[in-house]
Amino acid sequence: MGSIPKSTEGSITTQKKYDVVVIGAGPVGAALALSLSGKGLRVAIVEKRSRHDLLADRGDIRAYALSHATIEYLKGLNVWGALEPLSEPIQKIGITSGESLKEVVFKPPAAHAAMGAIIPAYRVRHAFLSKVIEDSVIDLYDDVSISNLDNPLERYAKVSLSSGKRLDTLMVVGADGRTSVVRNLAGLKPINHDYNQKALITVVDHTENHQGIAYEKFYASGPFATLPMPHTQSGIVWIGDSAEIDTICSLEENLFKALLQDRYDSVGKITNVSKRITYPLQLTFLSQLYHNRVVVIGDAAHAIHPLAGQSLNLGFRDVMMLSEEIISAHQVGIDIGQGTVLKQYQKSRRFDTLELISTTHGLNSLFSNSNPLLKPIRNLGLFAFAKVPGAAAYATRHAMGLSGYQTPQI
Ligand SMILES: Cc1cc2nc3c(=O)[nH]c(=O)nc-3n(C[C@H](O)[C@H](O)[C@H](O)COP(=O)(O)OP(=O)(O)OC[C@H]3O[C@@H](n4cnc5c(N)ncnc54)[C@H](O)[C@@H]3O)c2cc1C
């Protein structure tokens, strides 16, 4: 790794004024800062981990499924160039009900080469953080977290940092993930639902190529997804009841490999299995996304079931909409932290978020259920759906992020 330039820590003595202070340099927070850079706005981003630590960390072995629309957006931010060589295009998505051998297949429409791409999560984080570090407009305060927030509507909000510095700003954006501190400090109340499920993540090497096919296999015990990665590797997302996933996670390696082989037999022999990581699954929804000058985006605003691999894509759509609102207001000289911008942002995100929550929640309830009465409904439902004219095309457009909101010009 080369030397890392530009550290704002130490160069500021007491306080500095900004238009937008983003808390959290994950992919969503970084995307917002980059979207606003070069638009005449003073932008800062605060990250609790150090840049060295984040750039050295390869521990997040999740494989992100980025939709076609997200990729178009990342091209506009000049982030995709670094990610494309590390990604694998999704040529097809195959869905089975687990109990049946029949498969429903989704392919990209003729005008598109792929439905999206799979890419290791740590690569996405590194690419975004590197762009933020390179950017001459964005001030990055790393290795510090927010310790206090003063959030009046009539004057600048004040963000106090653990380092003792203070940032005064027209708008504070919480992009600090699903346990958001900003959300709490602003008094925004999440509605939570515990799925009592966990996702087990691992990466496998196999002898044959996956042909760019992603599988979603719905078993009564929970969904099981395989995500094609570069070369002959695949990401695995195995979801089930928490106790069951804990047991699977602690299995001896050969036994675990044999179970995976049984569920994923289209890629020849599974030769290697990486470490295993589990994530507890929870649904989080906010009816109010802002208070005075503070607003939340990404996982700080919503956490959804990962069975459709859409949360980060949803977070990027928050960024597209919020940045568009901020830039338009700034261009006509409106105080961006005043109610109209944030009200408009909140309104624009409601339908998209609720639709994805209800789809993932509904699919999980229908398929992750051992009630024998639901078995014929599951099989019938999936295949009847595939026969409805236009239904597969509609679902494909959704999975690619092509329905509804369109990527703005940035
Ligand atoms: C098992 C699993 C699989 C998934 N698979 C997919 C998938 O295939 N596709 C997809 O689209 N999504 C997927 N997701 C969802 C995806 O991981 C999240 O949507 C995404 O990470 C959200 O990004 P974010 O930037 O909002 O938050 P985060 O990635 O959580 O980043 C938050 C950042 O804020 C920083 N921070 C936290 N607190 C503070 C603080 N107090 N002060 C300063 N900084 C702070 C953190 O260090 C971090 O850098 C999956 C999720 C799970 C659990």
The ligand as a Tripos MOL2 file, in Angstrom:
@<TRIPOS>MOLECULE
LIG
   53    58     1     0     0
SMALL
NO_CHARGES

@<TRIPOS>ATOM
      1 C1        -25.2080  -11.0460    5.8700 C.3       1 LIG1
      2 C2        -25.3930   -9.7970    5.0520 C.ar      1 LIG1
      3 C3        -25.2370   -9.8610    3.6650 C.ar      1 LIG1
      4 C4        -25.4290   -8.7270    2.8900 C.ar      1 LIG1
      5 N1        -25.3440   -8.8120    1.5340 N.ar      1 LIG1
      6 C5        -25.6450   -7.7390    0.7690 C.ar      1 LIG1
      7 C6        -25.6460   -7.8090   -0.6790 C.ar      1 LIG1
      8 O1        -25.3540   -8.8410   -1.2920 O.2       1 LIG1
      9 N2        -25.9660   -6.6940   -1.3840 N.ar      1 LIG1
     10 C7        -26.3110   -5.5410   -0.7690 C.ar      1 LIG1
     11 O2        -26.6710   -4.5860   -1.4670 O.2       1 LIG1
     12 N3        -26.2970   -5.4220    0.5910 N.ar      1 LIG1
     13 C8        -25.9790   -6.4930    1.3680 C.ar      1 LIG1
     14 N4        -25.9820   -6.3840    2.7240 N.ar      1 LIG1
     15 C9        -26.2500   -5.0820    3.3460 C.3       1 LIG1
     16 C10       -25.0130   -4.1880    3.3690 C.3       1 LIG1
     17 O3        -23.9790   -4.8200    4.1050 O.3       1 LIG1
     18 C11       -25.3540   -2.8520    4.0140 C.3       1 LIG1
     19 O4        -26.5290   -2.3420    3.4150 O.3       1 LIG1
     20 C12       -24.2270   -1.8320    3.8360 C.3       1 LIG1
     21 O5        -23.0640   -2.2400    4.5210 O.3       1 LIG1
     22 C13       -24.6650   -0.4920    4.3890 C.3       1 LIG1
     23 O6        -23.6500    0.4450    4.1800 O.3       1 LIG1
     24 P1        -23.5850    1.7530    5.0940 P.3       1 LIG1
     25 O7        -22.4830    2.5680    4.5210 O.co2     1 LIG1
     26 O8        -24.9440    2.3330    5.2510 O.co2     1 LIG1
     27 O9        -23.2040    1.2290    6.5620 O.3       1 LIG1
     28 P2        -21.8980    0.4660    7.0470 P.3       1 LIG1
     29 O10       -21.3330   -0.3580    5.9610 O.co2     1 LIG1
     30 O11       -22.2720   -0.2050    8.3250 O.co2     1 LIG1
     31 O12       -20.8470    1.6460    7.3490 O.3       1 LIG1
     32 C14       -20.9990    2.4960    8.4730 C.3       1 LIG1
     33 C15       -19.6790    3.2370    8.7070 C.3       1 LIG1
     34 O13       -19.8630    4.1540    9.7830 O.3       1 LIG1
     35 C16       -18.7890    4.0380   10.7180 C.3       1 LIG1
     36 N5        -19.2930    4.4450   12.0420 N.ar      1 LIG1
     37 C17       -20.1510    3.7480   12.8230 C.ar      1 LIG1
     38 N6        -20.4170    4.4630   13.9480 N.ar      1 LIG1
     39 C18       -19.7230    5.6320   13.8690 C.ar      1 LIG1
     40 C19       -19.5920    6.7700   14.7010 C.ar      1 LIG1
     41 N7        -20.2180    6.8470   15.9000 N.pl3     1 LIG1
     42 N8        -18.7950    7.8020   14.3100 N.ar      1 LIG1
     43 C20       -18.1430    7.7300   13.1110 C.ar      1 LIG1
     44 N9        -18.2300    6.6540   12.2690 N.ar      1 LIG1
     45 C21       -19.0160    5.6240   12.6320 C.ar      1 LIG1
     46 C22       -18.3880    2.5680   10.6320 C.3       1 LIG1
     47 O14       -17.0460    2.3480   11.0720 O.3       1 LIG1
     48 C23       -18.5500    2.3010    9.1230 C.3       1 LIG1
     49 O15       -17.3710    2.6400    8.3970 O.3       1 LIG1
     50 C24       -25.7850   -7.4960    3.5220 C.ar      1 LIG1
     51 C25       -25.8990   -7.4200    4.9140 C.ar      1 LIG1
     52 C26       -25.7250   -8.5730    5.6850 C.ar      1 LIG1
     53 C27       -25.8770   -8.4820    7.1900 C.3       1 LIG1
@<TRIPOS>BOND
     1     1     2 1
     2     2     3 ar
     3     2    52 ar
     4     3     4 ar
     5     4     5 ar
     6     4    50 ar
     7     5     6 ar
     8     6     7 ar
     9     6    13 1
    10     7     8 2
    11     7     9 ar
    12     9    10 ar
    13    10    11 2
    14    10    12 ar
    15    12    13 ar
    16    13    14 ar
    17    14    15 1
    18    14    50 ar
    19    15    16 1
    20    16    17 1
    21    16    18 1
    22    18    19 1
    23    18    20 1
    24    20    21 1
    25    20    22 1
    26    22    23 1
    27    23    24 1
    28    24    25 2
    29    24    26 1
    30    24    27 1
    31    27    28 1
    32    28    29 2
    33    28    30 1
    34    28    31 1
    35    31    32 1
    36    32    33 1
    37    33    34 1
    38    33    48 1
    39    34    35 1
    40    35    36 1
    41    35    46 1
    42    36    37 ar
    43    36    45 ar
    44    37    38 ar
    45    38    39 ar
    46    39    40 ar
    47    39    45 ar
    48    40    41 1
    49    40    42 ar
    50    42    43 ar
    51    43    44 ar
    52    44    45 ar
    53    46    47 1
    54    46    48 1
    55    48    49 1
    56    50    51 ar
    57    51    52 ar
    58    52    53 1
@<TRIPOS>SUBSTRUCTURE
     1 LIG1         1 GROUP 0 **** ****
